Amino acid sequence: MKKVKNKDKFIEHFINLKTPYLIGLSFVGWFILLLILATAGQTPPYKSTAIEIGNFKIAWYAIFIMTGILFGVILAVYEAKFVDINKTHLLDGAMYAIILSILGARLYYVIFDPDKANNYRNIGDVFNIAGGGMAIHGAIITAIIFVIIYSKIKKMNVFALADLLAPGLLIGQIVGRWGNFMNQEAHGGPIKEGTYNILKNIIPKFIMENMNIGGTYYHPTFLYEGLWNLVGLIIILIVRRKRLLKVGDLIGYYLIWYGLGRGLLIEPFRTDPLYIGALKVNILFSIVLFAVGGASYLVVKNILRRDLPYYLDLVNENKEKLKNEKS
């Protein structure tokens, strides 16, 4: 009897959430197809250019970055109706946010590049994104500032809008990091022989071999960060379906999760060129700005805005409204 009831619950669960599952499976399928297209018929190192016609080139880096952004936007658009966010405003805002975040990522890199004198001789060099050099920290900071300002202009619920941003950021980072893989960049230091013997039995061969640069194997920190963010994404997608988090909490938990993972687990492996004195900028910013900032935000928000509903309650309320409107 219990088996029948459990089976019925599973079927009901899948029926209720079939659209999110289909969206998720589509994301995974498209990502796998991209990875196959990027690596098929080649031996490492893989070509970093996807399309090349004369002087016109499209890099795999750009394709993976834009795919991650697109996935994040699609998920946000789907969820918008459940948190009472206008889809038109959301799409308009996403367009501006993407452009500004790319600029923010570039400016962050330029500001903390220790070799400014040689790398940026004019304003064109500063904004030469195609030449390489962007930092996700600048994109995140820019996106959050934009959400705050845009929500005021459009009279949107800033906390609900931020909740839509959190899983989208994680998705964008998970997929976008494969652009670094294709460029053989954002990797860690050399892998010691004992560690290599362990990793080669865990990590797929095509990844390990592409991290063989000039005869030396380097830590695939892009993969470490991607897996950390994947775990964070799964946790967020699960807990927001439980009566645990209030509206606006997701962005705080994202900042803590990403800040701790990037600052304590990922960045120490990386050969990062951005420094303040002898200290790596990204370790400092990841821990202080994101982890500490996220924790402080959650504390202050839940003291000043105790009236905010639970995320699940808001979703259920809007689902009921949509159901009534259809009937």
Secondary structure, DSSP 4 states (H G I P E B T S, - for coil): -HHHHHHHHHHHHHHHTHHHHHHHHHHHHHHHHHHHHHHTT--SSPPSEEEEETTEEEEHHHHHHHHHHHHHHHHHHHHHGGGT--HHHHHHHHHHHHHHHHHHHHHHHHHH-TTHHHH-SSHHHHT-GGG----HHHHHHHHHHHHHHHHHHTT--HHHHHHHHHHHHHHHHHHHHHHHHHHT-S-BSBPPHHHHHHHTTTS-HHHHHHTEETTEEB--HHHHHHHHHHHHHHHHHHHTTTTT-BTTHHHHHHHHHHHHIIIIIIGGGB----EETTEEHHHHIIIIIIIIHHHHHHHHHHHH-TTPPBHHHHHHHHHHHHHHHH-
